[in-house]
């Protein structure tokens, strides 16, 4: 895995040495993403410079170094990611008499672009990536991001220069970079705990959305390029559901196991030590079981545990590891470990990010990196196979609420919403405030938010504008659970789950690969959903059937715990002093971003034990900590 950075001047004015110095300054802020090597390339005649930091995983020789030019010299690439079918692409290129000098997937990628063109290559590639390609013939710079959104890419104009990079900190490293905080983006952070693409926390800086590419031509005015989609999870879901899996349930299980086995096998290819992140749940246990089936020696597996029993999964992971025969490592963490890592979070996550599981994700990444350079994970199982309790919870609420006339429900909801705004209400009243929802998907969308209105907390925040607020994007599939899963795949998965894993693992110089998110698995999961419905006989029924072939059901049959930490109690205990300082009313008023009375009220309610506001408070605290470090 790597870090990329670069710039393109609207009107070439810098010499080659200056371009190289600027781009290396940007790239070197990404040394954690690529500690093994650094490289830069520039063409001063057009004002283009590409930078790269390398984590050597395949072909660690200089023949795999970046930025890399195609054999014909037309294309130059700076690329972060892995192409898992690069061997097949290489074979096809060699059959077309393309000469390859090394053994890296980078060379295969740039030569494929030279042979087939960029968009055709993206359609052929199976992998995770963010890349920048310079086309000397067309004098264009094109940015692209993988289908699911595993790897990040920021971009924007800095005066007369267009900048891009894997992380925001690389853009900020440019000596002329200036930007102000986007209050609408801050509102999204407070509402959802993450800032969805294309927004970033800074005005004028965008994140390229998953499955998109954007092209800029030399001489273009300082306006953002218009991204275009080359792969859409929405279109993929609709197409797959309308072309359902034709076989029986047993045949679907066989098909998934074969496909997952291939996806796992492809992700086990590396020239460095490899392991797995194992929680003991269905998703990670399935991945580790298939890894062990492909390995002649015990797989290295890693897990984080907690002293608080309600959050501890280590015992379950240990039992699965023992059954599979992995070489297992675990680390128990306490609130004191969290206190030590919290000051690092603003730098690690680069822009404010507030999924509380960021702490154990960072710590398990560091644990794994002590032993391996690459680790496989089970990310994506809940979103693809309907694992979240939230889906069925929304359906259950809808079945109960819809028994009452809509007019009556709307009146009760308005009254309770007014009470909540005035004094703050308990959990029962908060639930009843959902009475005016018009569908189970609306209940799901509203329950996905940390608060009813971000404008109550953020000074100057506008109305949120994500897919969760746009009912036109909910009605694309027949079943409500299908619609909820699709919303999570389009928003929660790339903007929260994969962002968390990328930043935490890359901060530890660990490459994490996710076989469940192979785009072929995504498409098969939707086809099976089209045949048998989203829920099946149980949550994740299809994936569980695969796992049952390798691990006894008794070892993985347990309530879902997630990968959280007891932040609610920590904020009333060991983290209270830290939080109180960041939420000081005078500090909030002087900064001018947050409404001090509203913030202080939810802090008071949380401390009293009347309400559990830890998710909302953590979003506010992560912004405050980021602002403090900026």
N, C-alpha and C positions, 0 to 999 in steps of 0.2 A: 504494500500500500504506500501511497505517496502524498505529497502536497504539491499543488500547482499554483502558479501566479503568472501574471503577464500584463502588458499594456500596449495600447495602440494610440499613437498621436493623431489627432485630427489633421494637423499640418506638421509634417516632419520637421523637427528643429533641433533634436538632440543628436550628438555624435554617438558612435557605437559604444565607446567606453562609458558614457553617461547612461545610456540605455541599460547596459549590462549591470552597472552599479545600482541603478534604481530597482531593476527586477530581482537582483540577488538580495537586496535589502528586504524586499517583500517576501521572497521565498524563504529566507533564513528565519523568519518568524514561524515557519512551519516545520522547523527541524524535528519536532516531536513526531510529525507524520512521516518523516523520511530522514532518519538519523544516519543512514549509511553513505549517502553521497549527495552532492549538489551539482546543478548544472544550469547553464543559461545560454541562450542564443538570441541574436539580434540582427536586424537589417535596418541600418540607419537611413537608407534611401526612402523607406516607407514609414519609418518610425515605429516598427514592431519589435517587441522583445518578449520572450517566453522564459520562464524560470521553473525550476523543478527541484524538489527534495525527494530522495529515494529511500524507500524501505525495500531492500533486496529480498525478493521471495522466489522469483523465477529468473534463471540465468543471471547470477550476480556479477558476471564479468562486465567489462566496459562495453561489450557489444549490446548490453541492455540499458545503457545509460541514456538519459533524456536531458533536454529535448532531443528528439530523434527525427532525422530527415528521411524521406522516402528515397529509394534508390535512384529514382529519376530526378530528385531534387525539387520537385514541385511542392511537396507538402512537408510541413514540419509540425510535430505533435508534442504536446505536453499533456500527460495523461495520468490519472489517479484511478486505480482499480485493478480488476482481474477479468480476463476474458476466458471463460471456462471451456469453451469449444474452440480454442485457438489452434489445437492440433488438427481438427477437421478443416478449419479455414486455411491453415498452412498447406495441408495436402491439396486442397483445391487450387491454391495459388501456384504451387509447384507444378501441378498438372497444366497450368496455363503458362508455364515457362517463366514464372516470376522467380528471380534469384533472391534467396534469403541468406543473410550473412551470419546471424546469430540464432538463439533459441528462445528469445523472449516473446511474450504475447504482445508487447509494444510494437515490435517490428512487424508482426503479423497484422496488427491493427493498422498501422500506417500504410503498409503495402496493400492491404485490402481496400483502404480508402483510395489509393492510387489506381487500383484495378477496377473496383466496382462503383466508386463514388461514396461519399460520406453517408448519406441517408440509407442507401442500400446496405452498406456495411453495418450500420446500427441495427437494421432489421435482421441481419444474419447473426449478429453477436449475441451470445448468451453470457451475461456477466453483470458486474457492478462497475460503474465508472462515472467520472466527470472528466471531460477533456476539452482541450482547445486545439484547433487545427488551423494552421496558416496555409492558405492556398496562394502561392506566388503568382500563378497564372491569372487567376481571377482577382487577385489582390483583396482577398476577404479573410476575415477571422471568424471562425464558427465555434461556438460553445455548445456542448451537448451533455446531457445527464441521463443516466440509465433509466430503464422503464419504471422501476419501483421507487426510485429515489434513495438508493442506499448511500450514494456519495454526494457531497454538497458542492455548490458552486455559486459564489456571490459575484455581482458585477455592478458597475455604475461609472458615471463620468466624474472625473476630478478635474475641473476646469477644461482644458483642451485635450485631456488624456482619458481614454477609456481604460478602466482597470478591471481585472477579474482575479479571483483566487479561491482556494478551497475554504478559507476561513476569513472572517471579517478583519481579524487582526492584521492580515497581510495587506489589505487595502489601506488600513489606518497607518501602516508603516511608511507609505509614500509621503515624502516630505511636504507635499502640497495638499494632502488630503484634509478636507474639512467637511463636517456634516453635523446636522442637528438631529435630535431625537424625534422620531415619528410618533406622535401621541396616539394616532389610530393603532399603530402596531403595539404600543404599550397597552392600549385597551384590550387588544386580542390576547396579549400575554396574561393580563389579569383575569380575563374571562376563561381562557383555555389552558393556561400554563405553558403555552408555546406560541411562537409567531409563525403562522403558516405562510409558505411561499405564495405569491412572489414578494411579499413584504419582508423587510428586515427592520431591526430596531432603529436604523438610521434612514432619514429621508434621502432619496436619490440613490440608494443602494438596494438592489433587488436580489432575490434568490431565484435561480432558474428552476422551474417546476419539473417534477419527475416526468420522464418521457418526452422532454422538449429539447429543441435546439434553437439557437439564435445566431444570426449572421450579421456582421458589421463589415462594411466596405471602406477601404482607404478613401479618405476625403469626406466621409459622412459627417454631417453636422452633429454636434454634441446632443443627440437624442438617443434614448434607449432603443436598441433593436427590438423588433417585434418577435417574440418567441413563437414557434409553431410546434404543434404536437406531432410526433411520429409514432407514439404508442399511447393509448388511453385506457386506463383501468375501467372507465365507464363503458366505452365501446366494447372492450374485451368481455366484460361481464354480460352485457346485453347479447352479444353475438354467441357467447358460450351457452347461456341459458336457452337461447332459441335453437341451439343445436345440441340437445342434451345427450349425455352419455347413453349409448344404446344398449348396454348390457345390464346384467343383474347387479345386486348389491355386492355379491361375492366377487363378481368380475371387476367391479369398481375398486374393491380393496386390492385385488391383484394388480390392476393397472396402476394404482397409486404407489404401491410398494415398488414396483419395477421402475417407475419414473423417479421416485424419491431416492431409490438406491443408486440410480444413475447420477442424480443431482449431487448426492453426497460423495460419490466416487470422484466426480469431476472436481469437487472442492477440496479433496484430499491431496491434490497434486501440488507439491511445493518442494523447493530445494532447501527448506529449513524445517525445524522441529514444529510439529503440529499437534493440537489437542482440541478440547471441547469444553464449553461452558455448560454445566449440568446442574439443573435445579431439582430434578427428580419428578418434574411434571411431565405431562404427555408429550409436549412439543420437543423439549430438549432430550428426553429419554428416547424418543423415536430416532432422533438424529444420531445420538451416541450409539444406539443399538445397531443402526445401519453402518456406522463407522467401524464398529468392532467387527461386524461381519466381513468388512473389506480389509481388515488389518490382520497381519500375521503376529503382531505383538500387542500387548495391552495399550489401549488408547489412553492418553493423558487426559484426565477430567478434573474440573475445578468448580468449587462451590463456595458461596459465602453463607455463614450462619449468624443467627442473632440469639442473644441470651433471652430475649422476650419470646415466649413460646408461640404467641399468636402470629409471629412473623418468620419463624424459623423453619426453613425447608431443608436444612442440611441433613437431618436424619433420613428423610425420604431420598435425597440424592445419594447418600451413602449406601442405602439398601439397593438402589438400582445399580450403582457402580459395582457393588459386591457381586450381584447376580451376573452382570455382564463381564466382570473380570477386568475392569479398567484400573489403571494406576491413578488413584484418586487423591486429590489434595483439597483441604477445606480450611477456611479461615473464619473464625468467629469475631464479629465486630461489636463494639459498644457505642454508646453515645459519645464517649471520649474520642473514639476513632472518627466519628462524624465531625466532632468539633475541630479535629486536626485537619480534615480535608475540606471543610466548608470554605476557608479563605482561598482555596485554589479554584473553586467552582467558576467564578467569573472568567478566569483565564482559560480554563479547560473548555467551557461551553461557549465562550467567545462572544455571543450575544445572550441576553437574559433568557434563561431556560429553567423551567420549574417543575419537572416531573421528579417527585421525591426519590424515585428509584435511581436517579442519577448517582447517588452516593454509593450504594452497593455495586452498581454497574462499573463505576470507576475503580472501586476496590477489588472486585473480582478480575477486572482487566489487568490490574497491577500484579495480582497473585499469579494469573496465567502467564504474564510476560516474564516472570522470573524463570519460567521453564520452557516456554514455546514462543514462537513468533507469529503463528497463525492459529486461530481457534474457530471452530464451527459453533453455531448457536441455533436455537429453536425459534428465533423470532419469526412472527407472521402466522403462527398456528391459530391463534384466537381469531384474528381478522379473516383468515381464509376458511376456517372450518366452524365458525359460529360458536366460539368458546366462551365469550363474555356473558356473565350473568345479566349484564345491563340489557341485553337484547330481550331476554325473556321477562325481565322485570318491567320493561316498557310495555310489553304485550299484556302482562298481568294487570298493570294499572289501567290500561285502556279498556280491558274487559270489564273492570269494576266501574270506572268512571262513565263509560258509554251507556250504562244502564239508566243514567239520569238525563233529563232533557238538557239540550245544549244551553238554552237561555238560563236555566237555573245554575248550571255549572259556571257559566261566564260571570254571573252576578256574584257567586261565592268566591270565585278566583279574584275578581277585582277588589273585593273587600279584604281578602287575606293579603293580597299584594300591597295594598295601602298600609295594612298593619305591619307587614314585614319592613316596608320602607321607613316607617315611623319609629318602630321600637326594636325591630329584630324579633324573629319568631323561632319557635322550636322546630324540630324535624317534622312532626306531624303536620303543623301548619304549612311548612314548606312544601310537603307532598301535596296537600290539598290545593295549594296555589296552582298546581298543574291541571286543575279541573277543566279549564277552558281549552285545553289542547284539542285539536281537530282530528288527530290520528295518533297511532302508537309511535310513528316516526317522529312526530313533533314532540312527544313526551321524551323520546330518546335524545333528540337534538337539544332540548332545553336542559335535560339532566346532564348533558355533556359539559355544560358550562359551570364554572366555579361560583358564579354570581349571576343574578338576573340582569344587572346592568353595569357594565364596566364604567360608564360615564359617572356613576355614583362615586367611584374611587379615583378616576383619572381625569385630571383637569384638561378640558379641551378635546376629549376623545370623541370621535364620531361613531356612527352606528356600525356594528360589525358587518362584514361583507363576505363571510365564508360560505361554503356550501351548506353548512348547518343552518344558516339563516335564509336559505333560498329553496322553498318547497318545490320549485320547478326541477330541482336536481334530485328530489326524493322519489319521484313517481316513475322512474325508468324501469323498475322491476316489479313483478307481480306481488311477491310476498313482502310484508313489512320487515322481517328479519333480513331478507336479501338487501333491502334498501339501507338498513342500518349497517350491515357488513360493508356495503359499497362505500358509504360515507366514511367509515373507519379506514378502509383501504386507501381512499383518496386523501384523507386528512391526518387522522391519528397516526397511521403507520409511517408515512414518510416524514411528517413534521414533528412527531413526538418520539415514537419508538426508535426509528432508525437514526434520527438526529442524536438521541441519547447514546445509542450504541456506537455510532461513528465518533463522536467527540470524546467519549470516555475511553474507548479502546485506542484511538489514535493518540490521545494524551499519554498513553502507556507504550506507544509504538507497537501496538498489537493489531494485527489484521484479523477482523472478524468476518466470517462468511456465513451466509444464511441459506441453506439448501431449500427450506420450505418456500423461499421467495424466488426460486427459479421461475421464470415467467411461464414455462410449460406446466409447472405445478399449479400456478395461479389459474391458468386456463382450464386445466383438468378439474380443479376444485369447483369452478363455476359450472362446468358441464355436468358434474355429478349433482350439484345443487339444482340444476335445471331438471334432472331426472327424478330426484327423490325429495326435493324440498330443502330449505335451508337448515331446518332443525334436525331432520332425520329422526331416529329413535331416541337420540341423546345428543348433548353438545359434543362436537368433535367426533361423532360416531365413526366417521370414515378413518380418521387418523388413529383413533383408539383401536380399531380393528387391525391396522397395520402393526401397532405397538404390541398388541396381544400375541402376535406371532413370535415375539422376541422376549417379552418381559411379562411375568404373571400379573394379572389385573390387580391383585391385592397390593402390589407394591406401588401402584400409581393411582389407585382409586381413592381419592380424597378431595375435600373441598378445595377449590382454587384459592391460592393465597396471593398470587401476584409476586412482584419483586420489590416490595416497598420497605419502608422503615417506619418505626413508630414516632414520626415527627410530631403527631398530635400531643403525645405526652412529653416528648423532648422539649417542645416549645413552652411547656409549663414547668420544666425542670432545668436540665443542663444547658439548653439553648436560650433560656429566657433572657438572660442579661445581654447576650449578643443581639437578640431580636429587639429588645427594648431600646437599645441604642439606635438601631437603624430606623425604628418606628417613632422616634422622638418627635413630638408634635412641632417643636420649633424647627427641627431639621426639615421636616416635610414641608412646612410653610415656606422656608427659605429656598428650597429646591424648586418648588412650584409645579411639580408634576402630579402629585397625589393630593387628594382632599384629606387633610389631616383629621377632621372630625369623624369622617366615615371610617377611615383606617383605624383610628384609636378606638372606635366603638366595637368593631369586630375583634380587635385585640383584647379589649376588656371582656367581651363575651366569651372568648376562647379561654382566657385565664380563669374566669369564674366557673368554667365547666358547663355553662348553660348551652353552649353550642360548640360543635367541632368545626372550626374554620381553618384547619391546618392547610388545606389545599389552596384556598384563596390567599392566606397569609404567606405561604411559601412562595407563591408567584410574586407578591409584593416584595418580599424579602430578597428574592433573587434579583429583582430589578434594583433594589436599593444597594445590594452588595456589588452588583455590576457597576452602578453609577459611582459608587465609592472608589472603585478600582480603575475607572476609565481615565 
